[in-house]
Amino acid sequence: MKRRYMPRVTACVMALLFVVVSACSNNSTSSNESSPSASAQPTKASFPRTIASAKGDITISKKPERVALVHWGLTQDLLSFDIPSIGVALPFTEKQSVLDNAVYKPYTSKFKGIKIVGENTEVNLEILLQYAPDLIIAGTETNQKVADQLAKIAPTVFLDEKKMDVWNDWQGVMTKFGEMLGQEDAAKQAIDTFAAKIAQAKDQLKNVQGSVAYLQVREKQMWLQGTKSAGHYYEPLGLKPPEQASGGGAALTLEGLIQINPDYLFLGYFNYTDTTLPALADEWEKTDVWKTLKAVKNNQVYKIDGSLAYGYGPISRAYGVDAIVKALK
């Protein structure tokens, strides 16, 4: 009996082991198939990658380490990314640049180098060539005159300024930059951080009643910021603009400001860091007419840095929101 019984037990054990081993093997294969490796499924930061450009798709062969942004209005959008070196064009001269401003320091200090490749909206092609960028970022309208020369220096991605509002849609611009640089996560984080700031600010300002006006203070001109250029400081914060601020805004006389007569008045000085330069508001403040304004009577006039608050991009807007909350909450 034992001679017949033992082989059956052995056979059963062997069969059971076979089933277990087969199950483990199948489970292992299934697990490997559902968990792709880096080689099987490239990560977001992988290169080469092809980027849609207004003048034809551009293939970026490796992660850019020297990026030249020749569109003078989009520098802020680039500063949130991790790049060893950047070249930028400035809206004014290097002396007038706000890159050295303390507000910019947390962003600019992380770069090994920042090269100025243009001033007064003009690109210096000789300096740009010497800079030898891996990638150039340009605008179809802003850089139209030098488009052909740019493409000869380095791979150039052109933002279509007829289809994209690069001046107000900084989130879209940053998302596009993230695609070019393989840093989609950095773009999303910057966008999400700003959205949270806006939500918090709106809650802090929920008790503010009355109209709010934002003015540019220049040497010989005052300009009312409209809802098109400064809309992010109105509705998203729950603040009411004057009727005259609809659209693009308008140049103001003192008499025109009296007609608007806002409850709260923000004066964005463009000589904020150098008060030796003249500003028209200094003359207006000396008049008796100025003193009749509701905002003046109620001590609700606030001075801010206009070159920062009215700039394009997340750094300027974050500064503006902080300044508004500090004044009004």
C-alpha positions as CSV (number, residue, x, y, z in Angstrom):
1,M,0.0,0.0,0.0
2,K,2.8,2.4,0.9
3,R,4.5,1.8,-2.5
4,R,1.3,2.9,-4.3
5,Y,0.4,5.8,-1.9
6,M,3.8,7.6,-1.9
7,P,4.0,8.3,-5.6
8,R,0.4,9.7,-5.6
9,V,1.4,12.2,-2.8
10,T,4.5,13.1,-4.6
11,A,2.6,13.7,-7.8
12,C,0.0,15.9,-6.1
13,V,2.7,18.0,-4.4
14,M,4.5,18.4,-7.8
15,A,1.3,19.4,-9.5
16,L,0.6,22.0,-6.7
17,L,4.1,23.5,-7.0
18,F,3.7,23.7,-10.8
19,V,0.4,25.7,-10.4
20,V,2.0,28.1,-7.8
21,V,5.1,28.7,-9.9
22,S,3.0,29.3,-13.0
23,A,0.8,31.8,-11.2
24,C,3.8,33.7,-9.8
25,S,5.3,33.7,-13.2
26,N,2.2,35.1,-14.8
27,N,1.7,37.7,-12.1
28,S,5.3,38.8,-12.5
29,T,4.9,39.2,-16.3
30,S,1.6,41.1,-15.8
31,S,3.2,43.4,-13.2
32,N,6.1,44.2,-15.6
33,E,3.8,45.0,-18.4
34,S,1.7,47.4,-16.3
35,S,4.7,49.3,-14.8
36,P,6.6,50.7,-17.8
37,S,10.2,51.5,-17.4
38,A,11.8,54.7,-18.4
39,S,13.1,53.1,-21.6
40,A,9.6,51.8,-22.5
41,Q,7.8,55.1,-21.8
42,P,9.8,58.3,-21.9
43,T,9.4,60.8,-19.1
44,K,8.1,64.3,-19.6
45,A,11.7,65.7,-19.5
46,S,13.0,63.4,-22.2
47,F,14.7,64.6,-25.4
48,P,14.7,64.9,-28.3
49,R,11.2,66.4,-28.6
50,T,9.3,68.2,-31.3
51,I,7.7,71.5,-30.5
52,A,5.0,73.2,-32.6
53,S,6.3,76.6,-33.8
54,A,4.4,79.3,-35.8
55,K,7.0,78.9,-38.6
56,G,7.1,75.1,-38.6
57,D,7.8,72.3,-36.0
58,I,11.1,72.5,-34.3
59,T,13.0,69.5,-32.9
60,I,15.0,70.1,-29.8
61,S,17.6,67.4,-29.6
62,K,18.7,67.8,-25.9
63,K,17.7,69.7,-22.8
64,P,18.5,73.4,-23.4
65,E,21.1,74.8,-21.1
66,R,21.5,78.2,-22.9
67,V,18.2,79.8,-23.8
68,A,17.8,83.1,-25.5
69,L,14.4,84.8,-25.1
70,V,14.4,87.7,-27.6
71,H,10.8,88.7,-27.0
72,W,11.2,91.7,-24.6
73,G,7.8,91.3,-22.9
74,L,8.1,87.7,-21.7
75,T,11.2,87.6,-19.5
76,Q,9.3,87.0,-16.3
77,D,7.7,83.9,-17.7
78,L,11.1,82.3,-18.2
79,L,12.6,83.1,-14.8
80,S,10.6,80.3,-13.0
81,F,12.4,77.6,-14.9
82,D,15.6,75.7,-14.0
83,I,18.1,76.7,-16.7
84,P,21.9,77.3,-16.2
85,S,22.1,80.4,-18.4
86,I,19.6,82.7,-20.2
87,G,19.8,85.5,-22.6
88,V,17.0,88.1,-22.6
89,A,15.9,91.2,-24.4
90,L,14.8,94.2,-22.4
91,P,11.9,96.6,-23.0
92,F,14.2,99.6,-22.1
93,T,17.9,99.9,-21.5
94,E,19.9,97.7,-19.2
95,K,20.3,100.6,-16.8
96,Q,16.5,100.9,-16.6
97,S,16.0,97.2,-16.1
98,V,14.2,95.9,-13.1
99,L,16.1,92.6,-13.1
100,D,18.2,93.9,-10.2
101,N,15.1,94.8,-8.2
102,A,14.8,92.9,-4.9
103,V,11.5,91.4,-6.0
104,Y,13.4,89.7,-8.9
105,K,16.3,88.4,-6.8
106,P,14.8,85.1,-5.7
107,Y,14.4,84.3,-9.4
108,T,17.5,85.8,-11.0
109,S,20.0,84.7,-8.3
110,K,19.6,81.0,-9.3
111,F,21.1,81.5,-12.8
112,K,24.8,81.1,-13.5
113,G,24.5,83.9,-16.0
114,I,22.0,86.3,-17.5
115,K,23.1,87.9,-20.8
116,I,21.4,91.0,-22.2
117,V,20.8,90.3,-25.9
118,G,18.6,93.3,-26.8
119,E,17.5,96.7,-25.6
120,N,14.6,99.0,-26.5
121,T,12.8,96.1,-28.3
122,E,15.8,95.7,-30.7
123,V,17.7,92.4,-30.7
124,N,21.5,92.7,-30.9
125,L,22.3,89.9,-33.3
126,E,26.0,90.1,-32.8
127,I,25.7,89.6,-29.0
128,L,23.2,86.9,-29.5
129,L,25.5,85.0,-31.9
130,Q,28.4,85.4,-29.4
131,Y,26.1,84.0,-26.6
132,A,25.6,80.9,-28.7
133,P,22.2,79.7,-27.4
134,D,20.9,76.1,-27.6
135,L,17.4,77.5,-28.2
136,I,15.9,80.8,-29.1
137,I,12.3,81.8,-28.2
138,A,10.7,84.6,-30.2
139,G,7.4,86.2,-31.2
140,T,6.0,86.3,-34.7
141,E,5.1,90.0,-34.5
142,T,7.6,91.4,-31.9
143,N,10.6,89.7,-33.7
144,Q,9.3,89.8,-37.2
145,K,12.2,91.9,-38.6
146,V,14.9,89.5,-37.5
147,A,13.0,86.2,-37.8
148,D,15.2,84.8,-40.6
149,Q,18.5,85.8,-38.9
150,L,17.4,84.2,-35.6
151,A,16.7,80.8,-37.2
152,K,20.2,80.8,-38.6
153,I,21.8,81.2,-35.2
154,A,20.0,78.4,-33.3
155,P,16.7,76.4,-33.3
156,T,14.0,79.0,-32.9
157,V,10.5,78.5,-31.6
158,F,8.1,81.3,-32.6
159,L,5.1,82.0,-30.5
160,D,2.2,82.9,-32.8
161,E,1.1,86.3,-31.5
162,K,-1.9,86.5,-33.7
163,K,-3.3,83.4,-32.1
164,M,-2.0,83.8,-28.5
165,D,-2.4,86.8,-26.3
166,V,1.1,86.6,-24.9
167,W,0.7,89.8,-22.9
168,N,-2.2,88.6,-20.8
169,D,-2.1,84.8,-21.1
170,W,1.1,84.3,-19.2
171,Q,-0.2,80.9,-18.1
172,G,-0.3,79.8,-21.7
173,V,3.1,81.2,-22.4
174,M,4.6,79.4,-19.4
175,T,3.0,76.1,-20.4
176,K,4.6,76.4,-23.8
177,F,8.0,77.2,-22.2
178,G,7.6,74.1,-20.0
179,E,7.1,72.0,-23.1
180,M,10.2,73.4,-24.8
181,L,12.4,73.0,-21.7
182,G,11.1,69.6,-20.5
183,Q,9.8,71.3,-17.3
184,E,6.0,70.9,-17.5
185,D,5.9,70.4,-13.8
186,A,7.6,73.7,-13.1
187,A,5.1,75.6,-15.3
188,K,2.2,73.9,-13.5
189,Q,3.5,74.7,-10.1
190,A,4.0,78.4,-10.9
191,I,0.5,78.6,-12.3
192,D,-1.1,76.8,-9.4
193,T,0.8,78.9,-6.8
194,F,-0.5,82.1,-8.4
195,A,-4.0,80.8,-8.5
196,A,-3.9,80.0,-4.8
197,K,-2.5,83.5,-4.2
198,I,-5.4,85.1,-6.1
199,A,-8.0,83.0,-4.2
200,Q,-6.5,84.0,-0.8
201,A,-6.3,87.6,-1.8
202,K,-10.0,87.7,-2.9
203,D,-11.0,86.3,0.4
204,Q,-9.0,88.9,2.3
205,L,-10.5,91.7,0.2
206,K,-14.1,90.6,0.4
207,N,-15.2,93.4,2.6
208,V,-13.8,96.2,0.3
209,Q,-16.6,98.4,-0.9
210,G,-16.5,101.1,-3.6
211,S,-14.5,101.6,-6.8
212,V,-10.8,101.1,-7.2
213,A,-8.6,102.9,-9.8
214,Y,-5.0,102.0,-10.8
215,L,-3.0,104.8,-12.4
216,Q,0.3,104.8,-14.2
217,V,2.3,107.8,-13.0
218,R,4.8,109.0,-15.6
219,E,6.9,112.2,-15.9
220,K,4.3,114.1,-18.0
221,Q,1.3,111.8,-18.2
222,M,-1.1,109.9,-16.0
223,W,-2.8,106.8,-17.4
224,L,-5.8,105.0,-16.1
225,Q,-5.2,101.2,-16.3
226,G,-8.1,99.5,-18.0
227,T,-9.7,96.2,-17.5
228,K,-7.9,94.8,-20.6
229,S,-4.4,95.6,-19.3
230,A,-5.1,95.3,-15.5
231,G,-8.1,93.1,-15.4
232,H,-6.3,90.7,-13.1
233,Y,-6.5,93.4,-10.4
234,Y,-10.2,93.8,-10.7
235,E,-12.7,90.9,-11.0
236,P,-10.4,88.1,-9.9
237,L,-9.9,90.0,-6.6
238,G,-13.5,90.9,-6.3
239,L,-12.8,94.7,-6.8
240,K,-14.9,97.1,-8.7
241,P,-13.3,99.2,-11.6
242,P,-14.5,102.7,-12.5
243,E,-16.7,102.8,-15.6
244,Q,-14.0,104.7,-17.4
245,A,-11.6,101.8,-16.9
246,S,-13.4,99.5,-19.2
247,G,-11.3,98.3,-22.1
248,G,-7.7,99.6,-22.6
249,G,-7.9,102.5,-20.2
250,A,-7.2,106.1,-21.1
251,A,-4.8,109.1,-20.5
252,L,-6.0,111.3,-17.7
253,T,-6.1,114.9,-16.8
254,L,-6.6,116.0,-13.2
255,E,-10.1,117.1,-14.2
256,G,-10.8,113.7,-15.7
257,L,-9.6,112.0,-12.5
258,I,-12.0,114.2,-10.5
259,Q,-14.9,113.0,-12.7
260,I,-13.9,109.3,-12.0
261,N,-13.4,110.1,-8.3
262,P,-12.7,106.5,-7.1
263,D,-13.0,105.4,-3.5
264,Y,-9.5,103.8,-3.6
265,L,-6.6,105.1,-5.7
266,F,-3.4,103.3,-6.5
267,L,-0.6,105.4,-8.0
268,G,1.9,103.2,-9.9
269,Y,5.1,105.3,-10.0
270,F,7.6,104.6,-12.7
271,N,10.2,106.6,-10.7
272,Y,9.5,104.5,-7.6
273,T,13.1,103.5,-7.0
274,D,14.6,106.8,-8.2
275,T,12.5,109.7,-6.9
276,T,14.9,112.2,-8.3
277,L,13.1,111.7,-11.6
278,P,10.0,113.9,-12.0
279,A,6.4,112.5,-11.8
280,L,3.2,114.3,-12.7
281,A,1.5,113.2,-9.6
282,D,3.9,115.3,-7.5
283,E,2.4,118.4,-9.2
284,W,-1.2,117.3,-8.9
285,E,-0.8,116.6,-5.1
286,K,0.0,120.3,-4.6
287,T,-3.3,121.5,-5.9
288,D,-6.6,122.2,-4.0
289,V,-8.5,120.2,-6.7
290,W,-6.5,117.1,-5.8
291,K,-7.6,117.4,-2.2
292,T,-11.3,117.1,-3.2
293,L,-10.9,113.5,-4.3
294,K,-12.7,111.0,-2.1
295,A,-9.7,108.7,-1.9
296,V,-7.5,111.7,-0.8
297,K,-10.0,112.8,1.9
298,N,-10.3,109.2,3.2
299,N,-6.6,108.6,3.2
300,Q,-7.1,105.8,0.6
301,V,-4.4,106.7,-1.9
302,Y,-1.6,104.1,-2.2
303,K,1.8,104.4,-3.9
304,I,3.2,101.3,-5.6
305,D,6.0,100.5,-8.0
306,G,4.4,100.9,-11.4
307,S,7.3,99.4,-13.4
308,L,6.7,96.2,-11.4
309,A,2.9,96.2,-10.8
310,Y,2.0,96.9,-14.4
311,G,4.5,94.6,-16.0
312,Y,3.7,91.4,-17.8
313,G,4.0,88.0,-16.2
314,P,3.6,86.3,-12.8
315,I,6.3,88.2,-10.9
316,S,4.7,91.6,-11.6
317,R,1.2,90.3,-10.9
318,A,2.2,88.6,-7.6
319,Y,3.9,91.9,-6.5
320,G,0.8,93.8,-7.5
321,V,-1.6,91.5,-5.6
322,D,0.6,91.6,-2.5
323,A,0.7,95.4,-2.6
324,I,-3.1,95.7,-3.1
325,V,-3.9,93.3,-0.2
326,K,-1.5,95.1,2.1
327,A,-3.2,98.4,1.3
328,L,-6.8,97.3,1.4
329,K,-7.3,94.4,3.8
